Structures are given as structure tokens and as C-alpha cells.
Amino acid sequence: MTDQLELAAATTPAVGVGEISRGDGPHPVDLHVGIRIRMRRKEMGVSQERLAESLGITFQQVQKYERGANRVSASKLWEIASALKTPVAYFYDGLGDREAAIGQRDAAQEFLLSSEGIELMAAFPRITEPAIRRKIVELIRVVADEI
């Protein structure tokens, strides 16, 4: 058994600088793609059930994709992109950013996936006046510092 472990350790490539390492749980790329599927689905106002129906799968499978629990095949990602009217590359946007890969599970990501975060992401870009946008950010910063 020890020889097998040593062989596995010797033949397993080391994770280099800038590479995405995998600990326990879903692979960071699968998490990233799943988060992007959920973000786009919410942005489009599509339920898990409706997306699942358009893909010919169960809504539980969509949940697993969004959590990164199940990997999305290339063909299924193509179908998801088509159903959500976005290019396949959308699901990989930001993946090369080291900080984005490390911060998959941080509070900001969790907030962005909440109903409030989705609503804020949908509404904020509609505010076209830069001065008003800055004031809103300032207000949020002040309120957050008070808590």
C-alpha cells in the first residue's frame, strides 16, 4: 500500500503558481461554471424547473450543476448557453483571475448568489448616472460600516 501511495505522489503533477488547486469537494472550475450558470439563469428570470425542462433533465440536475456537485459536459454546457442566450465563454469569464478562483466561497460570492444580490446586480446597471451610482455605493459603505 505504501508503494502505491509513493507512486501516486511521484506521478501526480504539482500545482504550479497560477494554477487552480483542488481540495476536498467540487473542483473550483466546476464551482465557477455552476455559479455562472446560476447567475445567468437568475439574470434571465428563468427558474431551475424551466431551464431543466428546456434541457430535458430534472431540476435536481440543474441544482447539482449550479452547486458544482456534478460536472457539466461540453454538449450540455452548449445547450445551457443556448437556452440562456449567452455564449459558452460566458461561463468561464473570470476563471483565469487568481483572486476569483480563490474567492469562490467567500462572502461576496455568496451574496451575489442570494436573491438580494441577484436583484441588486439586475437593478444597479440600470442606473445610468455615474454620480448617483457613486452615492449609492457610498451609502452602502457607510451603512455596512455602522453595523
N, C-alpha and C positions, 0 to 999 in steps of 0.2 A: 504494500500500500504506500509506504514512504517513497519507494522508487517511482511510483505513478505520480505522486504529488510533486516530486522533484522534477520529473519530466514535464509535467504540465506547467510548472513555474518557469522552467527553462525555455519552453517553446511558446509561452504566452507573451505577445509583444507588450512592451512597456508603454504606458501612456505618456506621450511627449507634451511639451509645452503647447498650449493652444488646442489640444485635443479634448474631446468631451469624455470624461471618465464615467464609468457606471458603477454605482454602489449597489446596494440592495434595492429591489423594486424595479419599476419600469425604466427602460433606457431613457436618458434625457432627450434624445431625438424623438422618441415615441411620445414623451410628455409634451414636448414643444409642438409637434404636429397636432396632437389631441387638443391642446389649448387653442391653437389657431383654428381648428375645426369648430370648436365651441364658440369662439369669438365671432367667426364669420356667420355661423348659424344664428346666433343671437342678434348680430348686426342686421341680418336679413329678416328677423322676426319669424324664423322657422322653428317649429317645435321638433323635439327629437323624434316624435312619432311621425311627423310629416316627412322629415328627412329620411327616416328608416323606410317608410313606405315607398318613397321615390327610388330608393336604392335596392328594394326587395330584400331587406333584412329586418330584424327586430329592433325596437327602440333600445333594448338592453345592449345590443351590439354597438349601437351608436354611443351609448354611455361608456362602454368599455374602450372604444376608440378615443373618446374625449378625455378619459382618465389616463390614457396611455397603457391601460392594462392589456389591451390587445393591439398588436401592430396592424397598421393599415397597409394592405397590399398596394402595389403600384396601380393596378387596374381599378381597385376600389377607390383610391385617392383621386384618380381621374374622374370617376363617376361622382364623387363627392364635390369636386371642383366644379363639374358641370352643373350639378344640382344647385350649388350655392353661387353659381355665376361668377366664378373667380378663376384665375389661372392657378395651376398646380403649384407654381413657385410661391404663391401667397403663403402656403402652409409651412414653408421653410424660411420665410423672411425673418431676419434677426437671429437665425441659428448660429451664424459664424461669430457673433458677438460673444466673447468670453463671459462678460458680465451677465448677458441674457441667459446663457446656458447654466451658469452657476446659480442665478437667482430664480430658477423655475418655480421653486416652492416658497419664495419669500412673500411677505405680507402684501406687497404691491401686486404681484401676480394673482394672489387670492382675491384681492379687492377687485381687480379688473374682471374677474370671473363671476363676481357677485352680481345680483340684479341691479344694485345701485351703480356699480362700476360700469356695467353694460349701458345703463341708461345715461350715465354721465358721458361715456365715450360717444354715444349717439348724438347727444344734445350739444355738447361743447363745440364741436366743429361748425355747428350752425350759427354760432356767434361770430360774426364776421369782423366786428370792430376790435382791433388789437388792444386798444386802451381798456375796453370793457373786459376782455379776456384776462388781461394782466390784473385788473382789480379783483376779478373772481378768484384767481389763483392766490392773490394776496389775502383775500378774505378767508379762504380755506386754510392757508398757512397760519393766520392769526388764531382762528378757531381751534385748529389742531394743537397749537402751542399752549392754548388755555386749558386744554383737557388734561 
